[in-house]
Each structure stands twice: as C-alpha cells, then as structure tokens.
C-alpha cells in the first residue's frame, strides 16, 4: 500500500510539473489517503503482534 502512495505522489509531481493542477491535486489526495491507511494498518499490525506474544 505504501508503494501505491509513492506512485500517486510521483504522478502528482509529474502532473504539477506539466501544469495539470487538477490531476495533481487529485493524485496528492489519493496519496495522502493511502499513506494514512498504511500507517493505521501498520500500527494495528504492530500492536497485534505485541499482544500475541
């Protein structure tokens, strides 16, 4: 999931360089959502792993 966040961030940067502001804003929004979902899932996984031991 972190991979997809980075991909959308790169797409946003490329779109911003070429002047496509709407596409860049949309890609940045998707990248932010994916990044925060990744963080939440990583923390839940970490806590579950601690509680299993």
Secondary structure as UniProt FT lines:
FT   HELIX           2..17
FT   TURN            18..19
FT   HELIX           21..52
//
